[in-house]
Amino acid sequence: MPAIELGGFRITSVREDIYWWDGGAMFGVVPKTLWSRLAPADEQNRLPLAFNSYIVETGEHTILLDTGGGDKLDARRRERMKLPPEPRPLAEAIAAAGIDPELIDIVVNSHLHWDHCGGNTILTDGGARPAFPAAVYYTRRGEWEHAHRRHPRDSIAYIDANYDPLVDAGRMRLIGEDLEVAPGVQLSVAPGHTRDMMVITAASNGATFCFLTDLVPTAAHVMPTWVAAFDLDPIQSIDTKLTWLTAAARGDWVCAFAHDPAMAFARVVVRENKFEAVPYNRMK
Ligand SMILES: [Zn+2]
């Protein structure tokens, strides 16, 4: 998987797997005649999507952003997404990228949907255990509270074994405000997809990396009005997206998307008054 040097940081893209998900759910009110030009669907209307995680090595800290789908889905759900029957541990993908998973000392969950925190824990006979034993985990308290409301609209997206054992063991910090989790690495609330989802930026020597997570799940979603049907507040998503994409384009940031199967890193540019994602491939 690709890695880039940015300022004094090294950022590595790590991917647990590719899964297939309904195209209509990904693009909401956008007609299929439009989205299918950018993302062709299979015979069941599914698109290939990635569980994208990122590792920021600051020199002092090794920070993992989101942890993929994990090992808690039953065989039927896995098959429906064309996932292999046996889940691939995220630590394996991290080791394959040349990073020792035991060095990870901070894990950030942008939010607690299963496909962003599934690799937090590993199921064992004795219950769910931390997948990264040396790490302190972070997410927003409001997100965790929402997960426990079990609202019919989105309760299916939350699997408590991904986070409650960590909260109970004092290994997960539920934060109520934006936080600089390590020097230059900022967690900022970015509401819309969920009310408490966080975008993560890592800034070093004037260069900025931004993990946009489900605010912009794929490169096609840089169109501000292309909002997934999952988003709980689509109007808010559009406003939040405009704010972050404008900052990304002005600041010449290197951005990353939660589920794009092809583009690990991208610049956001404005052409003819429209945002566009341009692949960024400065391999080092
Ligand atoms: Zn989500």
Boltz pocket constraint, residues with backbone or C-beta under 6 A from the ligand:
constraints:
  - pocket:
      binder: B
      contacts: [[A, 111], [A, 113], [A, 116], [A, 193], [A, 214]]
      max_distance: 6.0
